[in-house]
Amino acid sequence: MAQTGCSNGDNRWSLKGMTALVTGGMNFDLSLPIITLFLYQFCRHAVVEELTGLGARIHTCSRTETGLNEYLRDWEGKGFEVTGSVCDVSSRAQREKLMETVSSKFNGKLNILINNAGTGKPGRTVEFAAEEFSTVMAVNFESVYHLCQLAHPLLKASGAGSIVLMSCVSGVVSLKYLSAYGATKVVSAFTADIFDARDCLLRVEKSSEGMAQTGCSNGDNRWSLKGMTALVTGGTRGIGHAVVEELTGLGARIHTCSRTETELNEYLRDWEGKGFEVTGSVCDVSSRAQREKLMETVSSKFNGKLNILINNAGTGKPGRTVEFTAEEFSSIMAVNFEFVYHLCQLAHPLLKASGAGSIVLMSSVAGVVSLKYLSAYGATKGTSFYHRVYVAGPELLDKMIDIYLDNFASGALNQLAKSLACEWAQDNIRANSIAPWFIKTSLVEPFLSKKSFTEEVIRRTPLGRVGDPKEVSSLVAFLCLPASSYITGQTICVDGGMSINCFDPSQC
Ligand SMILES: NC(=O)c1ccc[n+]([C@@H]2O[C@H](COP(=O)([O-])OP(=O)(O)OC[C@H]3O[C@@H](n4cnc5c(N)ncnc54)[C@H](OP(=O)(O)O)[C@@H]3O)[C@@H](O)[C@H]2O)c1
């Protein structure tokens, strides 16, 4: 295949035909440090250029007319489809006017809302004036909430809506003198829950309807894996198979493995026929000796350099904790965790030698929330960060209850991603983990073949369906692309919203 380092040609890497509103970046408190002002400005600018580079039509806004007009001229000169209005998003009336403009420009339909505008006044909590507090709340949260409300009918009408809220690490960890700012950024995180995900986050499959998309990137290689090498374990079925095809579509050369020689050879022939650069070896990753042989093969094929390691192969035996035998426990630990740890060790010199390495560990939501009868499996995938459960609904905004449940499961894959992210950052190796919920593969087919089981899965999943392997492989690819070069040590759930869904009073 003559790869362009863009996509498999199925439009999943394009925003062509889509419309977006990107707010602000210029709502500055001039008492902020100059670097903060620069970052706000840079951030909005980067988002507008990224989305337009991927094919979207954009409307943006700012309080400063001269600055806005300067950028609009610049974007016009570059051939970007960007329009803009002067709007102070802290004003309710101006927000309403902004959304009317957006609606008329995009014929009542909006695919993407990027709530980017924000202010960040630092200050000691005891000295923070009531007016300062109100300003931070108005700009950082009230405006975001109201803009989401105003945008809802347009997002719904588009058939495929996506909202991104620009939060901050100060909403996750404590940053000194940012107590008010940090609180607004935590609160922002509620917004996704407050809206009914079934209405608001419309289904991905609708997005391709009626669109002739070709958009790919800004041509700066950040959306390409061309010239890169990857090892994907368990690439013959399910998620691993989708990952092989995703990465090769983006330009990477792949080596994969599985235990079943006939099936592996069948796929290798198939990929060769499609022009994909994929090689493979028979390897049971639960065997230490076979892992060592696998990495020798990879090293010799890719001249001692590896950019990407996808630890995907895994097994998932359910069972009551009191009945789980020692052999079953050892087996699941060996396949799901020990092999991953060892493969990372073996791959380290190759990843380092490549100059830019990326590791993705295939975890599970069972490692993020509790899933009954999956205590051993969940522990191998597990996490050590607290899980937040928010109980909120649109009508319960005033009574939001924030229940933090400390879920200190024994950290395995998700924790390993964090440890490697810190330990190997100096070697320019990033490590992240992905936690899927039910994805249609041979692994979970025995569960999903039971109608009542599938119905319960769907009932608990805000997007109202199980996932497709391609919806995981696209995130794997993103985490390997240069476009994600500042993301490391993270666990991202691909779960249709299941892990953040707690209680729906409308079902009572
Ligand atoms: N599907 C889901 O709903 C789901 C949800 C959460 C997490 N996950 C995780 O996602 C990963 C992939 O799952 P999947 O659903 O795609 O599974 P799958 O459909 O069963 O495919 C697994 C792949 O890995 C290979 N494999 C399994 N054990 C292996 C071993 N010991 N050595 C080498 N290759 C091995 C299999 O080939 P052979 O059998 O021929 O070796 C196959 O290619 C797993 O880590 C799983 O825990 C899946």
The ligand as an SDF file (V2000), in Angstrom:
LIG
                    3D

 48 52  0  0  0  0  0  0  0  0999 V2000
  -12.9760   -7.4000   24.3430 N   0  0  0  0  0  0  0  0  0  0  0  0
  -13.2510   -6.7490   25.4400 C   0  0  0  0  0  0  0  0  0  0  0  0
  -14.4210   -6.4740   25.7630 O   0  0  0  0  0  0  0  0  0  0  0  0
  -12.1210   -6.3000   26.3410 C   0  0  0  0  0  0  0  0  0  0  0  0
  -12.4630   -5.4600   27.4090 C   0  0  0  0  0  0  0  0  0  0  0  0
  -11.4530   -5.0190   28.2420 C   0  0  0  0  0  0  0  0  0  0  0  0
  -10.1420   -5.3840   28.0190 C   0  0  0  0  0  0  0  0  0  0  0  0
   -9.8420   -6.2180   26.9770 N   0  0  0  0  0  0  0  0  0  0  0  0
   -8.4250   -6.5790   26.8000 C   0  0  0  0  0  0  0  0  0  0  0  0
   -8.0530   -6.3520   25.4540 O   0  0  0  0  0  0  0  0  0  0  0  0
   -7.0340   -7.2970   25.0830 C   0  0  0  0  0  0  0  0  0  0  0  0
   -7.4330   -7.9610   23.7610 C   0  0  0  0  0  0  0  0  0  0  0  0
   -8.6810   -8.5820   23.9630 O   0  0  0  0  0  0  0  0  0  0  0  0
   -9.5950   -9.1190   22.7700 P   0  0  0  0  0  0  0  0  0  0  0  0
  -10.9830   -8.9710   23.2450 O   0  0  0  0  0  0  0  0  0  0  0  0
   -9.1940   -8.5100   21.4970 O   0  0  0  0  0  0  0  0  0  0  0  0
   -9.2050  -10.6630   22.8040 O   0  0  0  0  0  0  0  0  0  0  0  0
   -9.3420  -11.7960   21.6740 P   0  0  0  0  0  0  0  0  0  0  0  0
  -10.4220  -11.4760   20.7070 O   0  0  0  0  0  0  0  0  0  0  0  0
   -9.4390  -13.0630   22.4600 O   0  0  0  0  0  0  0  0  0  0  0  0
   -7.9410  -11.7430   20.9240 O   0  0  0  0  0  0  0  0  0  0  0  0
   -6.7840  -12.0090   21.6830 C   0  0  0  0  0  0  0  0  0  0  0  0
   -5.5870  -12.0530   20.7660 C   0  0  0  0  0  0  0  0  0  0  0  0
   -4.4330  -12.2760   21.5830 O   0  0  0  0  0  0  0  0  0  0  0  0
   -3.8290  -13.5310   21.2250 C   0  0  0  0  0  0  0  0  0  0  0  0
   -3.3710  -14.1450   22.4780 N   0  0  0  0  0  0  0  0  0  0  0  0
   -4.1210  -14.5080   23.5400 C   0  0  0  0  0  0  0  0  0  0  0  0
   -3.3430  -15.0760   24.4780 N   0  0  0  0  0  0  0  0  0  0  0  0
   -2.0840  -15.0720   24.0030 C   0  0  0  0  0  0  0  0  0  0  0  0
   -0.8380  -15.5250   24.4900 C   0  0  0  0  0  0  0  0  0  0  0  0
   -0.7260  -16.1260   25.6780 N   0  0  0  0  0  0  0  0  0  0  0  0
    0.2610  -15.3660   23.7350 N   0  0  0  0  0  0  0  0  0  0  0  0
    0.1730  -14.7620   22.5230 C   0  0  0  0  0  0  0  0  0  0  0  0
   -0.9780  -14.3210   21.9970 N   0  0  0  0  0  0  0  0  0  0  0  0
   -2.0920  -14.4880   22.7290 C   0  0  0  0  0  0  0  0  0  0  0  0
   -4.9300  -14.3040   20.5150 C   0  0  0  0  0  0  0  0  0  0  0  0
   -4.4390  -15.2680   19.5810 O   0  0  0  0  0  0  0  0  0  0  0  0
   -4.2040  -16.8210   20.0500 P   0  0  0  0  0  0  0  0  0  0  0  0
   -5.3880  -17.1940   20.9100 O   0  0  0  0  0  0  0  0  0  0  0  0
   -4.1220  -17.5470   18.7680 O   0  0  0  0  0  0  0  0  0  0  0  0
   -2.9290  -16.8240   20.8190 O   0  0  0  0  0  0  0  0  0  0  0  0
   -5.6230  -13.1660   19.7580 C   0  0  0  0  0  0  0  0  0  0  0  0
   -4.8850  -12.7810   18.6320 O   0  0  0  0  0  0  0  0  0  0  0  0
   -6.8960   -8.2490   26.2610 C   0  0  0  0  0  0  0  0  0  0  0  0
   -5.7890   -7.8580   27.0330 O   0  0  0  0  0  0  0  0  0  0  0  0
   -8.1730   -8.0520   27.0550 C   0  0  0  0  0  0  0  0  0  0  0  0
   -7.9890   -8.3230   28.4270 O   0  0  0  0  0  0  0  0  0  0  0  0
  -10.8070   -6.6730   26.1340 C   0  0  0  0  0  0  0  0  0  0  0  0
  1  2  1  0
  2  3  2  0
  2  4  1  0
  4  5  1  0
  4 48  2  0
  5  6  2  0
  6  7  1  0
  7  8  2  0
  8  9  1  0
  8 48  1  0
  9 10  1  0
  9 46  1  0
 10 11  1  0
 11 12  1  0
 11 44  1  0
 12 13  1  0
 13 14  1  0
 14 15  2  0
 14 16  1  0
 14 17  1  0
 17 18  1  0
 18 19  2  0
 18 20  1  0
 18 21  1  0
 21 22  1  0
 22 23  1  0
 23 24  1  0
 23 42  1  0
 24 25  1  0
 25 26  1  0
 25 36  1  0
 26 27  1  0
 26 35  1  0
 27 28  2  0
 28 29  1  0
 29 30  1  0
 29 35  2  0
 30 31  1  0
 30 32  2  0
 32 33  1  0
 33 34  2  0
 34 35  1  0
 36 37  1  0
 36 42  1  0
 37 38  1  0
 38 39  2  0
 38 40  1  0
 38 41  1  0
 42 43  1  0
 44 45  1  0
 44 46  1  0
 46 47  1  0
M  CHG  2   8   1  16  -1
M  END
$$$$
